[in-house]
Amino acid sequence: MITFVKILKNIKMANVRDLKKDINYVLGDIIEAAYVWEYANTGKDTKKTEAIVDEAITTFDELIAKVNEKNVENKKEHFKAINAELETRGQALIEKINALD
């Protein structure tokens, strides 16, 4: 079982570059966890893990697009909101992986 704290333990969001790295690492770890589950459960259907991987990729694309937005009034609050969304969506994906049977 994967824990949310383990994957998100190093999120620090000191600057935009670090936020982009955090998004990459967190969602990359989630995708890796889905593939590890597939490898450990070779006889089971992989449609659910494929959906999790697709959702992680979509989440990555959406969050990076938000980070790259130029017309933002309060950048600090904007990046905090992106960081919070990363945590929320990351936790939801991890719960989906943990619920696989």
N, C-alpha and C positions, 0 to 999 in steps of 0.2 A: 504494500500500500504506500502510495506516495503522499507525502504531507505538503501542504501549501507552504508552511514555514521553511521547509528545506529548500524549495526552489526559489522562494522570494526573499531569502535571508540577506542577500547582499544588495538589495535595492537602496540606492542612496540619493539619486537624482540631484547631483551637485550642479550639473549643467546639461545643456541639450545633448551633447555628445554622450554623456553618461546615461541619459534617459533613453536614447536610441539603443545603446548597448544593453541596457536593462530589458527593453522590449525584445530585443533579439535573443538574449540569453534565456529569459523566462519562457518565451514561446518555443524556442528551440529545445529547451529541456522538456517541455510538455510533449512536443512532437516525438522526441527521443523516447520518452516514457511510453507513448502509444505504440511505437515500434517494438520496444522491449516486451510489452504485453503480448503483441502479436507473435513475437519469437518464442515466448514462454508458453503460449497457448496455440500451437500450430494447428490443432484440429478444429479450432473454433472459427466461426464466421468473422471476417475482418471488415464488414461493412460499417460497423459502429466506430471502429478505430479510424477508418478512412474518413468518416464524417468528422471525427474529432480533429484529425490532422487538417482537413479542409477548413474547419472553423478556426483553428489556430493560425493558419495562413491568412485567412480573411481578416482576423483580428490584427495580425501584424500589419497588413497593408493599411487598414483603417487608422491604427494608432500612429504609424509613421506619417501618414498623410496629415493627421492632426498636428503632429510635431512640426511639420514643415509649413504649416499655415503662416502666412506673412501678415495678414491684417488682423492682429489680435491686440485688443486694448491693454489688457493686463497680462503680460506674459507669465509672470510668476503664478498667478491663479490658474491660467490656462495649462501650464505644465503640471501643476498639482492635480488638476482634474484628470489629466491624461494618466498620471501615475496612479491615481485612485481607480481609474477605469482598468488599467492594466492589472491591478490587484484583484478587482472584482471579477473580471473576465477570466483571468488566470485561475482563480480559485474555482470558478464554475467548470472550466475545462478539466482541472484536476479531479474534481468530484465526479465528472463523467468517466474519467479513466478508472477511478477507484470503484465505480459502480459496474464496470464491465464484468460479465460472468463467463 
